[in-house]
């Protein structure tokens, strides 16, 4: 129990410090999720501490992911009229984003000649971790590896997503929210919240819908592509 409390404390302190750094030097490369993860990895490697030992405390932080996702219902409620007004465009855009997310994973696996297990683990990379792990298990992939791909997709989306959206002149809250939520799930939604509450509301619904669509579509694409 002592180790668990220590690792929770260390993680929270590092994240708090990295948020301060991010606020001071506002650049995507200093996103607290990225810098905190890197620092913790370096610490574990330096002191030769097994990941399983760190997760004695880390699992409690990870357990907060569920309540954090549920808390996103509040901005959804705040902007429920917007969602009602744009319901079908949101559904169509998220469906398109989900398909692109799955096919991009398949293309990556094909280009780099990944074996079948890695291929199947990569397909659900753009949905939230618990759902991605279940999908990977159902289609024959490796759930823990799927979670790693999800984290990588989320971090890259949070770092480069806003810049790409600006590059293509996508500034409407609907476009920003759908882009971040359907491509980068929870991490993208946190980034959307930095941009605005409306973007976060759209992103949270995009994250939820993309998880549903991916669960339905991944087995279909596996049957077609393999």
ChimeraX attribute file (.defattr): number of C-alpha atoms within 10 A of each C-alpha:
attribute: neighborCount
match mode: 1-to-1
recipient: residues
	/A:1	7
	/A:2	8
	/A:3	13
	/A:4	17
	/A:5	14
	/A:6	15
	/A:7	20
	/A:8	18
	/A:9	14
	/A:10	14
	/A:11	20
	/A:12	14
	/A:13	13
	/A:14	17
	/A:15	21
	/A:16	14
	/A:17	15
	/A:18	20
	/A:19	19
	/A:20	13
	/A:21	16
	/A:22	17
	/A:23	13
	/A:24	10
	/A:25	12
	/A:26	12
	/A:27	11
	/A:28	18
	/A:29	16
	/A:30	18
	/A:31	21
	/A:32	20
	/A:33	19
	/A:34	19
	/A:35	19
	/A:36	21
	/A:37	14
	/A:38	12
	/A:39	15
	/A:40	17
	/A:41	13
	/A:42	12
	/A:43	12
	/A:44	15
	/A:45	12
	/A:46	9
	/A:47	8
	/A:48	9
	/A:49	12
	/A:50	10
	/A:51	12
	/A:52	10
	/A:53	13
	/A:54	18
	/A:55	16
	/A:56	18
	/A:57	21
	/A:58	19
	/A:59	13
	/A:60	14
	/A:61	14
	/A:62	10
	/A:63	10
	/A:64	10
	/A:65	15
	/A:66	10
	/A:67	9
	/A:68	11
	/A:69	15
	/A:70	10
	/A:71	12
	/A:72	19
	/A:73	15
	/A:74	12
	/A:75	18
	/A:76	20
	/A:77	12
	/A:78	13
	/A:79	17
	/A:80	17
	/A:81	11
	/A:82	15
	/A:83	19
	/A:84	10
	/A:85	10
	/A:86	12
	/A:87	12
	/A:88	11
	/A:89	12
	/A:90	21
	/A:91	17
	/A:92	11
	/A:93	18
	/A:94	26
	/A:95	20
	/A:96	14
	/A:97	22
	/A:98	27
	/A:99	18
	/A:100	15
	/A:101	23
	/A:102	20
	/A:103	18
	/A:104	16
	/A:105	19
	/A:106	22
	/A:107	13
	/A:108	14
	/A:109	19
	/A:110	13
	/A:111	8
	/A:112	8
	/A:113	11
	/A:114	14
	/A:115	10
	/A:116	14
	/A:117	14
	/A:118	19
	/A:119	24
	/A:120	29
	/A:121	29
	/A:122	30
	/A:123	31
	/A:124	33
	/A:125	32
	/A:126	33
	/A:127	37
	/A:128	26
	/A:129	24
	/A:130	15
	/A:131	20
	/A:132	27
	/A:133	23
	/A:134	18
	/A:135	27
	/A:136	28
	/A:137	16
	/A:138	15
	/A:139	18
	/A:140	16
	/A:141	22
	/A:142	20
	/A:143	22
	/A:144	16
	/A:145	19
	/A:146	30
	/A:147	24
	/A:148	16
	/A:149	23
	/A:150	29
	/A:151	22
	/A:152	16
	/A:153	21
	/A:154	29
	/A:155	23
	/A:156	18
	/A:157	25
	/A:158	28
	/A:159	21
	/A:160	12
	/A:161	22
	/A:162	20
	/A:163	14
	/A:164	13
	/A:165	16
	/A:166	11
	/A:167	10
	/A:168	8
	/A:169	10
	/A:170	15
	/A:171	14
	/A:172	11
	/A:173	19
	/A:174	22
	/A:175	18
	/A:176	25
	/A:177	31
	/A:178	30
	/A:179	29
	/A:180	31
	/A:181	37
	/A:182	34
	/A:183	32
	/A:184	31
	/A:185	32
	/A:186	29
	/A:187	24
	/A:188	31
	/A:189	33
	/A:190	20
	/A:191	26
	/A:192	28
	/A:193	20
	/A:194	11
	/A:195	15
	/A:196	13
	/A:197	18
	/A:198	23
	/A:199	28
	/A:200	29
	/A:201	30
	/A:202	30
	/A:203	35
	/A:204	31
	/A:205	25
	/A:206	31
	/A:207	30
	/A:208	19
	/A:209	20
	/A:210	30
	/A:211	25
	/A:212	15
	/A:213	18
	/A:214	25
	/A:215	20
	/A:216	12
	/A:217	16
	/A:218	22
	/A:219	18
	/A:220	12
	/A:221	16
	/A:222	15
	/A:223	9
	/A:224	8
	/A:225	9
	/A:226	8
